[in-house]
């Protein structure tokens, strides 16, 4: 009999372009080992995303992709399952884009949402 081990899908998917940008920015951050993605209360739609450089904390979900680590606390993970973190640059500027399939609505700036 063969034993099958199933691993849960990562809380957050990270695109290659986002990972490259994180790597580049991390070189300027002393004592930080990855990017923290979190949900904060507030914003015009009720919840907002937070991005900051950090180190792993106890109970964090750690997503490793394309050579970078993303840290997500357990409460934020509930609202971020299935989310993709991307980085885009174009005529309208450049920055990280968060594509969250759980967001039922979001504000015009894209930094806050509701579920």
C-alpha positions in Angstrom: 0.0 0.0 0.0 1.4 3.4 -1.0 0.9 6.3 1.4 -0.3 9.6 -0.2 0.8 12.8 1.5 -1.3 15.8 0.5 0.0 19.3 1.2 -2.3 22.2 1.6 -2.0 24.8 -1.2 0.0 27.9 -0.3 -2.0 30.7 1.2 -0.6 33.2 -1.3 0.9 32.6 -4.8 3.8 34.9 -5.8 4.6 35.7 -9.4 8.1 35.7 -10.7 8.0 39.5 -11.3 6.9 40.1 -7.7 9.6 37.8 -6.4 12.3 39.7 -8.4 11.1 43.0 -7.0 11.1 41.6 -3.4 14.6 40.3 -3.8 15.8 43.7 -5.1 14.1 45.6 -2.2 15.3 43.1 0.4 18.9 44.0 -0.3 18.3 47.4 1.3 16.6 45.9 4.4 18.9 45.0 7.2 17.9 41.9 9.3 14.7 41.3 7.3 14.3 37.9 5.7 11.0 38.3 3.7 7.9 40.2 3.0 4.9 40.3 5.3 1.5 40.4 3.7 -1.3 41.2 6.1 -4.9 42.3 6.4 -5.6 45.4 8.5 -8.9 46.9 9.6 -9.8 50.1 7.9 -9.8 51.6 4.5 -12.9 52.8 2.6 -14.1 49.2 2.0 -13.5 47.9 5.5 -10.2 46.0 5.3 -6.9 47.0 3.7 -3.7 45.2 2.7 -0.4 45.8 4.4 3.0 45.0 3.0 6.2 45.3 5.0 9.6 43.7 5.3 9.9 41.4 8.3 11.2 38.2 9.8 9.3 35.1 10.5 7.1 35.2 13.6 5.7 32.2 15.6 2.6 30.7 13.9 3.2 32.5 10.6 2.3 30.8 7.4 5.5 30.9 5.3 5.2 30.8 1.5 8.5 30.2 -0.3 8.4 31.0 -4.0 11.0 32.0 -6.6 13.6 32.4 -3.9 11.7 34.7 -1.6 9.6 34.2 1.6 6.2 35.7 2.3 5.0 35.7 5.9 1.2 35.7 6.6 -0.2 35.7 10.1 -3.0 33.1 10.9 -5.8 35.8 11.0 -4.8 37.4 7.7 -4.5 33.9 6.1 -8.3 33.5 6.4 -8.8 36.4 4.1 -5.9 35.8 1.8 -6.4 32.2 0.7 -6.1 32.0 -3.1 -4.5 35.4 -3.4 -1.8 36.2 -5.9 0.9 38.8 -5.3 2.1 40.3 -8.5 4.3 43.3 -9.5 3.5 45.4 -12.5 5.0 48.4 -14.2 3.4 50.3 -16.9 2.1 53.7 -18.1 0.0 54.1 -14.9 2.9 53.5 -12.6 4.4 50.5 -11.0 3.8 48.6 -7.8 2.6 45.4 -6.1 -0.8 44.2 -7.2 -2.9 41.9 -4.9 -5.5 39.8 -6.6 -7.8 38.3 -4.0 -10.6 36.1 -5.2 -12.4 36.5 -1.8 -12.8 40.2 -2.2 -16.4 40.9 -3.0 -15.8 44.6 -3.6 -12.9 47.0 -3.5 -12.3 50.7 -3.5 -11.1 52.6 -6.5 -7.5 52.7 -5.4 -7.4 48.9 -4.9 -5.8 49.0 -1.5 -9.0 48.2 0.5 -11.7 45.6 0.1 -14.6 43.8 1.7 -15.5 40.1 1.9 
